[in-house]
Amino acid sequence: MTSEIEKRRHPRITADWPVIVLASRQSIGGTVKNISISGASIYCLTDPGLDEPFRIVIKAPPREQALIVTAEPTWARTSNGTGNISSCEIGVRFSRYSSGDLHFLFKAVIDHLKST
């Protein structure tokens, strides 16, 4: 049995946060499945077909103000579900966010890790 070596620089936490992916020609709703201060995994029902930086708006409870982050796609997986329903998971690397958003993410990760 082989073990996977964690290559990420920052720890990730599981999440279930609503997100809107703002691509150049479309806006797509989805869910953040896991997140760190440097990136996230986003689940969408539609593949946004991203190959350039884009913005995402994340509603992370309990914060009232949404996080607005510029991100770069690092990988994507699509799968065909039942009927005509497909899904997409996108790995993103954050390239620009405010210092307030960074502080919130850092605190959310630390608090989650302390509670587990």
N, C-alpha and C positions, 0 to 999 in steps of 0.2 A: 504494500500500500504506500502510495506517495503522499507527501504532505505539501500543501500549497504554502509558499512563503509569502507573507504579507509584504507588498511592495509600496504601500501607501506611506506618505510622510506623516499624515495626520490621522488620528483615529476617527472612525465613522460611527454614527449612531443610527439606529432604525428610526424611521419617521413615517408619518401618514399625513403629510401636509399638502394642501391644494397648491397647484402651481399653474401659471399660464406661460407658455412658451411663445415669445413674440418673434416669430421669424419674419423675414422681409416681406413675404406675400400672404401670411396667414397668422392667426393666433390659435393656439391649440391648448386645451385644458389637459391637465394631468395630475399626477401625484408624485411627490418626492418620497422615495422609498428608503433611501439612506442618504446621510449628508455629513460633511465635515467642513472645516473652515476653508478647504481648498477645492471642494467639488461635491457632486451629488449624482445619484442614480434617479432618473425620472421615468415614470411609467405613463404612457399615453395610449389612447385607442387608435390614434392616427400617426403614422410615421411622418414627421415634419420634413424629412429629407434634408437635414442640415449638413452643410459642409463649410460654414463660415461662422464667425462669432455672432451671437444673438443675445437678446435680453430675456431674462426670466423674472417673473413676479411670484414670490413665494409668500403665502399666508401661513406664518409659523406661530401657532398659539404659544403662549398667551398674549403675544405681542399684537397690538392693535394695528400698527403700521406695517404694511407689507415690506418684505425685503426685495429690493430691486438690484439684480446682479447681471453683469455681462459675463457670458460663459462661452466656452469653446467646446465643441463636441469632441470626445475622445474615442468613443465606440458606440455602436448601435446594434440592437438585436430585434428582429421582427419575428412574429410567429402568427400562424393562421389558427384561429380558434374555430369554434362551432359556427357553421353557416358562413356568412360573409364577414364575420367579425374577426378582425386581426388586432394585434397589439404591438407596441413598440416599447423597448426600454433603451434609454439613452444615458450614457455616462458623460458627464460634463466636468470641465475644469473651470473654476471661477477665475476670471481675468481682471475684473474690476468690480468693486463694491465700496460702499461708504465705510468709514471707520466705525460708525454706529452699528451697521449691519455685521461687520466683522466681530465687534465686541459681543453682540447678541449671539452669533453662532458659536463663538468660543465659550461663552458661558453656558449655552444649551448643551454643548458636547461635554464639558466638564461636569455639569450637574447630572447629566444622564449617566456618565461613567461612575460617578460617586454613588449613585443610587442602585447600581447593579452589582 
